[in-house]
Amino acid sequence: MKNLTVGSVVTTSELAELLMLSPRRVAQLAEIGALPRSGRGRFVISEAVPAYLEFRRDSSIRRLVLEGAGRLDPSDLD
């Protein structure tokens, strides 16, 4: 991979390598708005990496809430 700086613009494949994802998954995340694009198949690292980390954090929180919801006792909601 080329030398990268905070403001570097990278391709889908380069971002996929950096985030350890497939290029298809990066494209999917961009399609749903989880990763901001700076152009067709282009991403600014300083925007895409924090957005991906936020997406992962939010996904983990949703998963924990949903898993925990199955264990709630109705009396706990009073």
N, C-alpha and C positions, 0 to 999 in steps of 0.2 A: 504494500500500500504506500502511496505517496506520503510525503511529509504533510501533516495536517496541523492546522491552527484552529483556534476557536471559531473564526469566521469562515473557515474553508467551506466551499460548496462541493458536495460529493454526489456521486451517482447512487442509484438504488443499490447496485451491487456492492459498492464501497461501504454504504451505510449498513447493509446487511452483514458484511464481514465485521464491521466495528461492533455491532450489537449482537453478533452471533445468532443471526436469524437468516432465513432463506430470503432471497430477493422477492419471492412471491409474497412472503409474510409482510415484508416492508411495504410492498405495493398495497396489500390489503389494509394495513394500518393507515396508510395515506388515504385510501379510498373512504374509510370511515371517519377521517378527520383526526385521528390520533397522532399522526405525524404531519407537521406542516411542510408543504413543498415550497420550493423557491422557483419552480419551473417544472416542466415535464421531466420526470425522472431525476430531479435534482433536489438536494436538501442542504440546508445550512446546518452544520454540526451544532452550533450554539443554540439552535432552536429545536432540532430534531432529538438530540440526546435527552435534554430535560423533559421534552414532551413524552418520550418513550418511558422514562423513569416514572413520570406522573401516571401514565397509562397503566404501567405494571403495579404501582402502589394502589391505584383505584381498583384495579381488577382483584388484587389480593384482599382488599377491604370488602368488596362485594362478595367474594367467595366466603370469607369468614362470617359475614353477616348471614348469608344464605345457609351456610352449614349450621350456624348457631340457631337460626330460626326454627329448625327442625327439633331442637332440643329445648325450646322454651316451654315452660309450664304456663298454661293460661292464667293461673293465679299470679304469676310474676308481672303480668301486664296491668294489674290494678294499682 
